[in-house]
Amino acid sequence: MSTPAPPAWLARLPRFARGDRATQRPAHIEHGVEDRPGAAQTAALAAQQIGIQSIYLILPGLVGAQFGLLPLEVLNFVGLSVAAIAIAGLLQALPRGPIGSGYPIASIPTPVFVAVYLAATPGASLAAVGAAALLTGLIGVVLAGTLRRLQKVVPTEVAGVVVLLIGVSLLPRAFGAMGTTGEQSALAAVTLVVMMGVALKGGPLARFAVLVGAAAGTLTALAYGLGLADASVLDAAPWFAVPRPMLPAFGGFDAAVLLPPFIVALLACFASWTGDLVAFQRAADGGWRRPDTPPIRRGLLAHSLALGLAGLAGAMPPGSSSACVGLTISTRILARRVALWGSGALLVLACCPKLLAVALAIPDPVKAAMLLYVCCFMIAAGCQLMGSRMLDTRRTFTVGLGIAIGLATLLEVPVMQRMLPPMLMAPVTAGALAAILLNLLTAPLVAQRASFAMTPGANQALMDEVEALGGAWGARRETMAHIGHALLELSELLAERGVAEARVQAHYATDRILVTAAWAGAALPRPAARPSAEDLEGPAAAQEAFALWLATRQAETVDQRPLPDGGQELRLTFAD
């Protein structure tokens, strides 16, 4: 069956040379990013995603009420925020041009900025706070161009801390929404069991587990008279009304007061957004080895631009939804089409206050079950990111203290309440900043170059040396295994030649490791171009060529050159 042509407006976008790394389709997914699932399947998946996004619409409702807006004004603010997350999703999914990762990353009114907005309520108007959000978005656009440096600030293990803390930070909201009565808690439990049962059973309905569970839970609530949440505004809300923008007011904007907490929240958002982009990138690429910079940079640019546009319109700042990323990964359908359809539906929803009120009225216990379901996938994704690289003592402290401080703020430990300002009293903000600062402050303690002697036969000492370097540099376990294997094979080859010792130098350069081995003696043959088992029974030169191929087959580059003192040097480059 032929793939339908892209929309005309998309085809007119310029074809920028993106320079993205080629990817491999994972064996376990049903639809990749470029695939186009059927209309019915796409609509159902988009509806399921909107169900997750609707849980977070309570945040702009809370902020609007805190700023003294009337009920219908709050609904207008929520409508603006829905339009903002729809535009953020469209910008993120753009497959061409200089903006957007091309990934189906859904957005929500970001919880990271809630504390900043609430902290500004005593002295600033919502329009003034919108001006701060607009300027923060512009700052984010500038910072997005410095991703090479940002990867040193937010390495993969720090991104894993952020993703984990996002999942953990949702737990109080999930458990708190279960209600205070036994009937409400039972409704949440039944809804969660239905979701888990549908997912574990597999089959066509497995990818719609959240949607099926939410429908079952809502019908059960109505059948037992538990009612809907926040149903009072349903009668007053009109069916159709385009959200009225609330333009920013720079006249009442005090940059010295509002900008610092906004910039702190932006840095935490960058860590969160990077974590979500890396988590999706890892799931979408069967050959994933390290983060691919260009799409992540464009993704951060799209989020920053959406943040600025939200401030311009007076909406709640949008940000990537880790819950929706986890849901997408769990369904094994990573198609961009789902995000595009979902964003289109959200734009329609933003103009229908009555439907917005209905979405906000989903029973709280059902929302609790939906959150708990996706929390499982986010916590697991964070653990996978942290475990993908080797952790030495320095990085263990960075990860451990980041998580500990995030959990301390979640538990409202008194010492945290005394030490941290209100805008930092959130698990993601506090934990991310702690991990980022620890990573930056301790990075100078790690040498980027190392040198050691390689003695043939001392295999365990060699592997201990390689493992220690991998932990200090935070390299991927697979990368260091390849390096250790190469050095072991080379050590055995040199031992057969009677070489007593070789000098090894290793240089870490963020995404590559250069390994150089020097020894006194004759040059080795070139690695076998077409290795064969018959080489093992052939002449010594053929055996050595086969052994050298075995040692260097995982290296990106292999180069051998003579040294001035008559020795030889072998240079290997490994991607990390």
Secondary structure by P-SEA (a helix, b strand, c coil): cccccccccccccccccccccbbbbbccccccccccccaaaaaaaaaaaaaaaaaaaaaaaaaaaaacccaaaaaaaaaaaaaaaaaaaaaaacccccccccccccccccccaaaaaaaacccccaaaaaaaaaaaaaaaaaaaaaaaaaaaaccaaaaaaaaaaaaaaaaaaaaaaccccaaaaaaaaaaaaaaaaaaaaccccccaaaaaaaaaaaaaaaaaccccccccccccccccccccccccccccccccccaaaaaaaaaaaaaaaaaaaaaaaaaacccccccccaaaaaaaaaaaaaaaaaaaaccccccccaaaaaaaaaaccccaaaaaaaaaaaaaaaacaaaaaaaaaccaaaaaaaaaaaaaaaaaaaaaaaacccccaaaaaaaaaaaaaaaaaaaccaaaaaccccccccaaaaaaaaaaaaaaaaccccccbbbbbbbccaaaaaaaaaaaaaaaacccaaaaaaaaaaaaaaaaaaaaacccbbbbbbbbcccbbbbbbbbcbbbbcccccccccccccccaaaaaaaaaaaacccccbbbbbbccccbbbbbbbbcc
